[in-house]
Amino acid sequence: MSAAQSAPRASLPSEGFVCRNQLLEVIPFSASTLARRVADGSFPKPIRVSKRLNAWNVRDVRAFIDSLDANA
C-alpha cells in the first residue's frame, strides 16, 4: 500500500462516528456520489445520531476503504 492510500485511513478516528464533511475528506468521491452510492447500497448507510445529524460508523468506512484497496 502506498503512502497516499494509507493517509486517508490514518485521518479517520480509531473508533466512533464521522459526519459527512469528515467523510468526504477521506473517501475518493464527491457528496453527490456519496448520496448516490448510499442510495444504491454500494456504500454503508449512515446512522441517525440526532434529529439533524447523520453519521457513519468508522468501522463501516474502514471496511469500505479496505475493499477498495483489495480491488485495486
N, C-alpha and C positions, 0 to 999 in steps of 0.2 A: 504494500500500500504506500502510495506516495505521501509526502508531507501535505500536499494540497487536499487529499482525500481525508486525512486524519484531522485536519484543522477544524472543520465544521463540527465533527463529533466532539472534539475537545471543548468547544464553546457551549455545549449543552450542559445543564446541571447534571450532577450524578444521579439524581432521582427527583421525583415530583412531577410538576406540570410546567408547560411553556405556553404562552399566549401566541396568537398568530404572528405578531410582529417579531417576536423572538424566533419563531419557527422559520419565518421567511428569510432570516439571516443565515440559516444552516441548510436549507433544502435547495435543490437546484432548479426551482421554478417559481413563477410569479403567483400573486394572490389569486388571480382568476383561474390559473391552472390548479392551484391547491383546492379551490372550491369545486372545480370540475372533477378532480381525482377523488375527493371525499365523496361526492355525489355518486360516482360510478364504482366506488368501493376499492379503487386501486391505492388509496392512502387511508390510514386509520381515521376513524371519526373522532371528533373532539368530544370532550365531556363538558356538560354544562356545570360550571363552578358556581355561578350565581346568575341572577336574572339577566345580567347584561354581559357576562363573560363566559366564553367557551375556551377550553384549554386542552392541549394534547398531553397524554401521558408520555413522559420521556422514554420509558421502556418501549412503547409502541413506535416512537420516532426512531429510536436506535435500531430496532428490528428492521424498519423500512430501509434505513441507510445501509445496514448490513446486507440486505437483499440486493440493493443497488451495487454494492461492492462485489458481491458474489457473482452477479450477472455481467460485470464489466470485464 
